[in-house]
Amino acid sequence: MKIEKLNEDKIRITLNIDDLKENNIDFHSFMSNSLESQELFTNMLNRAEKEVGFITENYRIMIEALAMSNGSFVLTITRLLEEKPKVSTYRKRNLNFKRKVPKLDADKVIYCFKCFEDFCQYCEFLQNDILQHIDSFLGKDALYEYNNCFYLVLENIKMNTNLLKAFASSITEFAQFVSHSDLFEHKLIEYGTIIFKDNAISNCLKHFC
């Protein structure tokens, strides 16, 4: 992890592949604002305070994240106007995240929707130009129900397409990244219920929207 102080109110933090692996972070978990990514942000701010004197307590913070093609992240953290401290036993940092979508590379990605309605809303949200070309970057999209949640399994994802970038960026507004694991998919197959074996997005639009 490399921390650089750009000015009094801005720093740059570079995380390499080893830093990400150590904190169980990858692109999809980062984009979905997982608990692991939130914990990592807090640790980075604490370290920046110790190493370069970048104090963030009682400030609003904006974090701009750029994922590089080599798997690393570059974070630009800006300290905004200071707020008056609240009377409390602890203080919370108000973090605003601005994410940039990088090149994607994944054979399998699994997202969790809290309910079927959320999945339907996401399908409706997708623009027609994305739906018309979805087969060009998704080899398979299956939907399973498991423990009262709905899991969208995306396979054979092709990278370096603008449509894929728009797809991956928008899905995090409706669902949370879960796993890349074949084992988790096998768990869904064995213990879950298949809603759509393939073409889950198109079928949802056809039958439920």
N, C-alpha and C positions, 0 to 999 in steps of 0.2 A: 504494500500500500504506500503510495507516494502522495504527500500533502504539500501543496504550493499555495502561498498567500499572494493573491493577485493585487489586492489593495486592502484597506481597512475593513471593507464590508464584503469582500468576495474572496473565496478560495477555490482551488481546483484539487480534486482527489481522483487519483487513478488507481483502479483495482485491476490486478492482473488475474490470470486464470486460477492461480493457486489461491489467491485471496477469495475468489468466488467459491471455489470448491470447499475451502475451509469453512465457509459460512452457508453452504448448501444453497447457493444462489445461481440461477441461470436466467436467461432472457425472459422466459415465460413467467417464472415465479416473481421476477422483478417487476414485470409489467402488470401483474395482478396485485401488486402491493401486498405481498404475503407477510406473515408474521416474521419470517426470517429476514426479509428485506428491511422491515421496520426496525428490527433489533440491530441490524447492520448499520443503518443510518444513525441510530443513537450512539453506537460505539464509535463511529467515525467522527461525530461531532465532539464527543468527549475527548478523543485523541487529538483533534484539531485544536481544542482549547489548551491542552497541555503542551503541544509541540510548537504551535505558532501563535498562541494567544488569541485565537478566534473564539470569542465568547458569544454564545447564542441565547443564553437564558434571558427571558423576558422580551425576546425579539421574535418577529415572524420570519420564517425562513423559506426561501424558494430554492428548490433543488432541480436543476436541469440535467437530465441524464442522457448520455449518448452511448449506445452499445456499439463497439467496434467489431469488425469482421473477424478479428482474432479471438473473440470471446471475452475481451476485457470491457470494463465500463469506465467512462470518464464523467465525473460529476462536477458540475459548477454550482457552488453553493453561495447564494447571495443573502446577506443579512439586511432585512428591511427595517422600517422605522420601529424604534423601541416603543414597547407598550408598557403601561403602568402595571407593576406587579399586583396580582390578585391575592387577597388574603386567603391563604390556604396552607396546608402542611406540606404541599409540594407544588411545583409549577410545571405546566405542560408547555412544550414547544409546539407552535402552530406551523406545521410543515405543509408547504404547497409544492406539489410535484408536477413538473413539466417534462414529459417523456418524449423522446424521439425514437421512432421505429427504425431498427437497423435491418440489415440483411438477415434473413431467417434461414435456419438449417436444422430440420428435425424430421425424423422418419415417423414419429408418432407423438401426438400431443393430446392430453386429456384435460378437459375443462369440466367444472362442476357448476350446474345451475341449481339454485335452491328449490325451484319448483318448475313445473312444466310451462307455466305461464311466462316465466322469465325467458325460457328457451323460445317460445312462440314470439315474444316481443323482439328478441334478437333477430329471429328469422325475418320478421317484418321490417326491422330496422335496416337490414342489408339492402343496398341499392340494387336496382335491376341490372346495372352493368356488371356488378359483381356476380350476381346469380347466373347471368348468362354465360359467364366464363369460369364458373367455379370448378368445373371438371379439369380446367387447364392447370390448376395448382393443387387440387385435392384429389388423391386417388380414391379415398373412401371416407365417409363420415357416418358413423353409427351412433345411435342413442340408446342408453341403458338407464333403467331405474334401479336404484340401490339405496336402501336406508332412507327412503323418502326424498332423495335427491336425484337429479337427472344428469348423466355424464355423457358428454359429447366426445367421442373418440375420433380423432383426425389422423389419417395414415397417408404415407407416401407423399408428403408435402414437398412440393417443388419450390425452390427458393429463387430470389432475385426477380420477383414480379411485383409491380405496383399494386396489383389487386390483392396479392397475399399480404402485403404490408397493411393495406387498408382493413383487410379482414382481421388480422391479428390485433391491430390497434383497437378496433371497435368492440371485439368480443370481451375485452377486459372490463367494459362498462356493465356487462350483464352476468358474467360468470367469473370464476376463480380458477386459475391454473392449478392442476392437481399433480400430474405426473407425466413422465415420458415412458414409464415402465411397462414392459410386456406383462409382468407379473400382476400389475394392477388391472390391466385389461382382462387377464384370465380370471381374476377375482370377480370382475363384473359379469363375465360370461357364465361363471359357475354359480354365483350367488345372486346375481341381479336378474332383471327382466328385460329382455330385448324389446325396445319400442320400435326402432327402425334398424334393420340390419345394415342398410346402406342408404345413401341419398337422404339422410335424416333431415337436412335443411329443406330440400325441395319437397319432400313428402309432408313435412310439417306445414309448409305454405299451401300445399295442395289440399290437405284434409282438415286443417284446423284454423287457417287464417283467412 
